[in-house]
């Protein structure tokens, strides 16, 4: 219940802010060109409260899921003048949306997505300039800490200790780049070059149909250089019986040095409960090895201790560097979104990989509970860029669709029939709702209650 409430609240705040900023872009440019804005709404549904200033009703509505701007003459049905119908907007109304030049209407359409791009840029500039959290200690190379038996990585010949020098088309990639390129090439075979003991080895990795779990197709990354710190030991667990105490550091397990919990857990699952020998450092002194007997706890074989959080430090950047980092963030994520769309239309990426409201809510909830500010600012920036780019797609109802129709009218040098426009929008609405329903269904099937995967 707690997780649901956090996800719901985070989703409302995140999406609400993104959509309101988007609509404010339309509002500001429409006002600048003299288009009559009848209402600017935060939320949908029945009006709760607000104030009317000039021609515009500024209001807050019951459902806090974004907002909208209503401009006179914007909807095709407002401009119908067929026999027997009531003319809602006079043809010569200077405040009507359609009374303005097409180039102005295009700029009004572009203003919403542009506002989302600006929001993402401002958010990330603020983050890099004020926080810019970085690990106190980090492994600079893309080193594999563990490889799960039978996984695609194991079948490709990858081994613990390998350092990835090239993954698909990226030289000396970060783990984030490895994950991104793997996600974009699911069901395909990609070249991987690793350094193993000073030797360069070229391998071929066949990627699965989906990415899941803490690993990357069976590879567990080494992010940290030091041993695993023990923050708390649960009474009666294998760790407690073996003598682990709060503040201990696990230097090695069966002679292997593990630095991250996911890699240690993967090793314990591979052993299926087999006793393990632990070398512990306590108060700077290396203790004699102790034997622990993993037990089935929750969803797998575990020792029963909580780990120390990854130590972070803030390293605020000067304004010029923060602007550069923010520009790179926005550019990288924008190109990634465009590449995903391109691969979606060429059937290289499955539609099932897309996330809708439920998926975004889960990500927002997880980000809200994560330590540090980057998960929150990073997700907000990514969602804002997504909203901006998706609204530019040349599909009716979306801003890009409106701009496309205006461009066609400019080439034809005449307006498209209002009746034709209305039919186009109606058909587009049906298609969009069907797609939306599919995405929501896909989101729901990924919930832990259906996948049996503990979050």
C-alpha positions in Angstrom: 0.0 0.0 0.0 2.9 2.4 0.9 4.5 1.7 -2.5 1.2 2.3 -4.3 0.7 5.7 -2.5 4.2 6.8 -3.2 4.0 5.9 -6.9 0.6 7.6 -7.3 1.7 10.8 -5.6 5.0 10.9 -7.5 3.2 10.3 -10.8 0.7 13.0 -10.1 3.4 15.5 -9.3 5.7 14.5 -12.1 3.2 14.3 -15.0 1.2 17.2 -13.6 4.2 19.5 -13.8 5.3 18.3 -17.2 1.8 18.8 -18.8 1.2 22.1 -17.1 4.5 23.4 -18.4 3.7 22.1 -21.9 0.3 23.8 -21.9 1.8 27.0 -20.6 4.0 27.1 -23.7 0.9 27.0 -25.9 -0.8 29.6 -23.6 2.0 32.1 -23.6 2.5 32.2 -27.4 -1.2 32.2 -28.1 -1.6 35.2 -25.8 1.4 36.9 -27.5 -0.2 36.6 -30.9 -3.6 37.8 -29.6 -5.5 34.4 -29.7 -8.3 34.4 -27.2 -7.6 31.9 -24.5 -10.9 31.0 -22.9 -9.4 28.9 -20.1 -6.1 27.7 -18.6 -6.7 24.7 -16.5 -4.5 22.8 -14.0 -6.1 19.4 -13.9 -9.2 18.0 -15.6 -12.9 17.5 -14.7 -15.1 19.7 -12.6 -13.8 23.2 -11.7 -12.8 23.4 -8.0 -11.7 27.1 -7.8 -10.1 29.8 -9.9 -10.2 33.3 -11.1 -11.3 35.0 -14.3 -8.9 37.6 -15.4 -9.7 39.4 -18.7 -10.9 36.8 -21.2 -9.3 33.8 -19.5 -10.6 31.6 -16.7 -7.6 30.4 -14.7 -8.9 27.4 -12.8 -7.9 24.3 -10.8 -10.0 21.2 -11.6 -10.7 18.0 -9.7 -8.4 15.5 -11.4 -4.8 16.5 -10.9 -3.4 14.9 -14.0 -1.9 17.7 -16.1 -4.0 20.4 -17.6 -5.2 22.0 -20.8 -5.6 25.3 -22.7 -8.8 26.1 -24.5 -8.4 28.6 -27.4 -11.4 30.0 -29.3 -11.8 28.3 -32.6 -9.1 25.7 -32.0 -11.4 22.6 -32.2 -12.7 21.9 -35.8 -16.3 21.6 -34.6 -16.3 25.1 -33.4 -15.9 26.4 -36.9 -18.8 24.5 -38.6 -21.1 26.6 -40.7 -23.1 23.9 -42.4 -26.9 24.6 -42.9 -28.9 24.1 -39.8 -25.9 24.3 -37.4 -25.2 27.1 -35.0 -22.2 29.1 -35.8 -20.2 29.1 -32.5 -17.2 31.3 -33.7 -17.8 34.1 -36.2 -15.6 33.8 -39.2 -14.3 37.3 -38.7 -13.5 36.9 -35.0 -10.0 38.4 -34.6 -9.5 36.4 -31.4 -10.2 33.0 -33.0 -7.3 30.6 -33.5 -8.1 30.0 -37.1 -8.2 33.8 -37.8 -4.4 34.0 -37.4 -1.8 33.3 -40.0 -0.7 29.7 -40.3 2.8 30.5 -39.3 1.6 31.8 -36.0 -0.6 28.8 -35.4 2.5 26.6 -36.1 4.5 28.5 -33.5 1.7 28.1 -31.0 1.8 24.3 -31.7 5.6 24.2 -31.4 5.6 26.2 -28.1 4.3 23.2 -26.0 7.0 20.7 -26.9 9.6 23.6 -26.8 8.6 24.3 -23.2 9.2 20.7 -22.3 12.7 20.9 -23.8 13.4 24.1 -21.9 12.1 22.5 -18.7 14.4 19.5 -19.1 17.4 21.7 -19.8 16.7 24.0 -16.8 16.1 21.0 -14.4 19.4 19.3 -15.4 21.4 22.6 -15.3 20.1 23.2 -11.8 21.0 19.6 -10.8 24.5 19.7 -12.2 25.1 23.2 -10.8 23.8 22.6 -7.3 24.1 18.9 -6.6 26.0 16.8 -9.2 26.2 13.8 -7.0 29.0 11.4 -7.7 30.2 8.3 -5.9 33.1 8.9 -3.5 34.8 5.8 -4.9 34.1 4.4 -8.3 35.6 1.9 -10.8 36.3 3.8 -14.0 36.5 0.7 -16.3 33.5 -1.4 -17.5 34.5 -4.5 -15.5 32.3 -7.6 -15.2 32.1 -8.7 -11.6 30.0 -11.9 -12.2 28.4 -13.8 -15.0 25.3 -16.0 -14.5 25.6 -19.5 -15.7 23.5 -20.3 -18.8 22.9 -16.6 -19.5 23.5 -14.9 -22.9 26.7 -13.4 -21.5 27.9 -16.8 -20.4 27.0 -18.4 -23.7 29.0 -15.7 -25.5 32.1 -16.6 -23.4 32.2 -13.5 -21.1 33.9 -14.1 -17.7 34.2 -12.3 -14.4 37.1 -9.9 -14.5 36.6 -9.1 -18.2 36.8 -5.4 -19.1 34.5 -4.4 -22.0 36.5 -2.3 -24.5 33.8 -2.2 -27.2 30.1 -3.0 -27.2 28.2 -3.0 -30.5 29.3 0.4 -32.0 30.6 2.1 -28.8 34.3 2.1 -27.8 35.2 2.1 -24.1 31.5 2.2 -23.1 30.2 3.0 -19.7 27.8 0.5 -18.1 24.9 2.9 -18.9 25.9 2.8 -22.6 26.2 -1.0 -22.5 22.6 -1.2 -21.1 21.3 1.3 -23.6 22.8 -0.4 -26.6 21.7 -3.9 -25.4 18.1 -2.6 -25.0 18.2 -1.2 -28.5 19.4 -4.4 -30.0 17.2 -7.1 -28.3 16.9 -10.3 -30.3 20.0 -9.5 -32.3 23.7 -10.5 -32.1 26.2 -7.7 -31.3 30.0 -7.8 -31.3 31.7 -7.4 -28.0 35.5 -6.9 -27.4 36.9 -7.5 -23.9 40.3 -7.3 -22.3 41.1 -10.4 -20.3 44.3 -10.6 -18.5 46.0 -8.2 -20.9 44.7 -10.0 -24.0 42.1 -8.6 -26.4 39.3 -11.1 -27.1 36.5 -10.6 -29.7 33.1 -12.2 -28.9 29.6 -12.3 -30.2 26.7 -11.7 -27.8 23.2 -12.9 -28.7 20.8 -10.7 -26.9 17.5 -12.0 -25.4 14.0 -10.7 -26.1 13.8 -8.5 -23.0 16.0 -7.1 -20.3 15.2 -8.0 -16.7 16.7 -8.2 -13.2 19.8 -6.6 -11.8 22.1 -7.9 -14.5 22.7 -7.0 -18.1 22.0 -10.2 -20.1 23.7 -12.1 -17.3 26.6 -9.7 -16.6 26.8 -8.2 -13.1 28.7 -4.9 -13.3 31.5 -3.9 -10.9 30.7 -0.3 -9.9 32.6 0.0 -6.6 36.2 -0.8 -5.7 35.9 -1.7 -2.1 34.4 -4.7 -0.1 30.7 -5.0 0.7 29.9 -3.1 3.9 27.5 -4.6 6.5 25.0 -2.0 7.8 22.7 -4.4 9.7 22.5 -8.1 10.5 19.1 -9.7 11.0 18.9 -11.9 14.1 18.8 -15.6 13.5 19.9 -15.4 9.9 22.9 -17.2 8.4 24.9 -14.0 8.6 24.1 -13.7 12.3 25.0 -17.3 13.0 28.3 -16.9 11.1 29.2 -14.0 13.4 28.8 -11.0 11.1 28.3 -7.7 12.9 27.2 -4.2 12.0 30.2 -2.3 10.5 32.0 -5.4 9.2 33.2 -5.5 5.6 33.1 -8.7 3.5 36.5 -8.9 1.8 35.9 -12.2 -0.1 33.5 -15.1 -0.5 35.2 -18.5 -1.2 38.3 -16.6 -2.2 36.4 -14.3 -4.7 36.3 -10.6 -4.1 32.7 -9.2 -4.4 32.0 -5.5 -4.4 28.3 -5.3 -5.0 25.3 -7.1 -3.5 23.7 -8.2 -6.8 26.9 -10.0 -7.8 27.1 -11.7 -4.4 23.4 -12.8 -4.5 23.9 -14.2 -8.0 26.9 -16.2 -6.7 24.7 -17.5 -3.8 21.9 -18.5 -6.2 24.4 -20.4 -8.3 25.6 -22.3 -5.2 22.0 -23.3 -4.3 22.6 -23.1 -0.6 26.1 -24.5 -0.6 28.1 -23.2 2.5 30.4 -20.3 1.8 33.6 -19.2 3.4 33.7 -15.5 4.3 36.7 -13.4 5.1 35.7 -10.4 7.2 37.4 -7.1 8.0 36.4 -5.7 11.4 37.7 -2.4 12.7 40.5 -2.6 10.2 41.6 -6.1 11.2 41.2 -9.1 8.9 39.4 -11.9 10.8 39.9 -15.6 10.4 37.5 -17.1 7.7 34.0 -18.1 8.9 31.5 -20.4 7.3 28.0 -19.3 6.5 25.1 -21.5 5.3 22.8 -19.5 3.0 19.1 -19.9 3.6 16.0 -19.4 1.5 14.9 -15.9 2.4 12.2 -14.1 0.4 12.9 -15.0 -3.2 16.3 -16.7 -3.1 19.4 -17.8 -1.2 20.6 -15.1 1.1 22.8 -14.5 4.2 20.4 -12.0 5.8 22.2 -8.6 6.2 21.6 -5.1 5.0 24.4 -3.3 3.1 25.9 0.1 3.6 24.5 2.6 1.0 26.9 3.7 -1.8 28.7 6.8 -0.4 28.0 9.8 -2.5 29.5 13.3 -2.5 28.2 16.5 -4.1 30.5 18.1 -6.7 28.6 21.2 -8.0 29.8 22.3 -11.4 30.5 25.9 -12.5 27.7 27.4 -14.7 29.5 26.8 -18.0 30.2 23.1 -17.1 26.6 22.6 -15.8 25.3 24.0 -19.1 27.5 21.7 -21.1 26.4 18.6 -19.0 22.8 19.6 -19.3 23.1 20.0 -23.0 24.8 16.6 -23.3 22.0 15.0 -21.2 19.2 16.5 -23.3 21.0 15.7 -26.6 21.8 12.1 -25.7 18.3 11.3 -24.4 16.6 13.1 -27.3 18.7 11.1 -29.9 17.9 7.9 -27.9 14.2 8.6 -28.0 14.3 9.2 -31.7 16.4 6.0 -32.2 13.9 4.0 -30.2 11.0 5.3 -32.3 13.0 4.5 -35.5 13.6 1.0 -34.3 10.0 0.7 -33.2 8.8 1.4 -36.7 11.4 -0.9 -38.3 10.4 -3.7 -35.9 13.8 -3.9 -34.2 12.2 -2.9 -30.9 9.0 -4.4 -29.6 6.1 -2.2 -28.6 5.9 -4.2 -25.4 9.1 -2.4 -24.2 7.3 0.9 -24.1 6.0 2.2 -20.7 2.7 4.0 -20.2 1.1 5.7 -17.1 1.4 2.6 -14.9 5.1 2.1 -15.8 5.9 5.8 -15.4 4.2 5.7 -12.0 6.3 2.8 -10.9 9.5 4.6 -12.1 8.4 7.8 -10.4 7.7 6.0 -7.1 11.1 4.2 -7.2 12.9 7.5 -8.0 11.1 9.2 -5.1 12.4 6.6 -2.6 15.9 6.4 -4.0 18.8 8.0 -2.2 20.1 11.2 -3.8 18.7 13.8 -6.2 19.8 12.4 -9.6 17.0 9.7 -9.9 14.4 12.4 -9.4 15.9 15.1 -11.6 17.1 12.6 -14.3 13.6 10.9 -14.6 11.9 14.3 -14.7 14.2 15.4 -17.5 13.7 12.2 -19.4 9.9 12.4 -19.1 9.9 16.0 -20.2 12.0 15.3 -23.3 9.8 12.3 -24.1 6.6 14.4 -23.8 8.1 17.1 -26.1 9.4 14.7 -28.8 6.3 12.5 -28.8 4.0 15.6 -29.2 6.0 16.5 -32.3 5.1 13.3 -34.1 3.0 14.0 -37.2 -0.1 12.3 -35.9 -3.5 14.1 -35.7 -4.5 15.3 -32.2 -0.8 15.7 -31.3 0.9 19.1 -31.9 3.0 17.6 -34.7 -0.2 16.5 -36.5 -1.7 20.0 -36.3 1.5 21.4 -37.7 1.5 18.9 -40.5 -2.0 19.8 -41.5 -1.1 23.5 -41.4 1.9 22.7 -43.7 -0.4 20.9 -46.1 -2.8 23.8 -46.1 0.2 26.1 -46.8 1.2 24.0 -49.8 -2.5 23.8 -51.1 -2.9 27.5 -50.4 -6.4 26.8 -49.0 -7.9 25.4 -45.8 -8.8 21.7 -45.6 -12.5 21.2 -45.1 -13.6 21.5 -41.4 -15.7 18.3 -41.9 -12.6 16.4 -43.3 -10.5 17.7 -40.3 -13.1 16.5 -37.9 -13.2 13.0 -39.4 -9.4 12.9 -39.3 -9.3 13.8 -35.6 -12.1 11.3 -34.8 -10.2 8.5 -36.5 -6.9 9.5 -34.9 -8.6 9.6 -31.5 -9.9 6.1 -31.8 -6.4 4.8 -32.9 -4.7 6.7 -30.1 -7.1 5.4 -27.4 -6.6 1.8 -28.7 -2.8 2.2 -28.5 -3.1 3.8 -25.1 -5.2 0.9 -23.9 -2.6 -1.6 -25.2 0.2 0.3 -23.4 -1.7 0.3 -20.1 -2.5 -3.4 -20.5 1.2 -4.0 -21.2 2.2 -2.0 -18.1 -0.2 -4.0 -15.9 1.1 -7.3 -17.1 4.6 -6.2 -16.0 3.5 -5.6 -12.4 5.2 -7.9 -9.7 1.8 -9.5 -8.9 1.8 -10.9 -12.5 5.5 -11.5 -13.1 6.2 -12.9 -9.6 9.3 -10.8 -9.5 10.0 -9.1 -6.2 10.6 -5.4 -6.8 
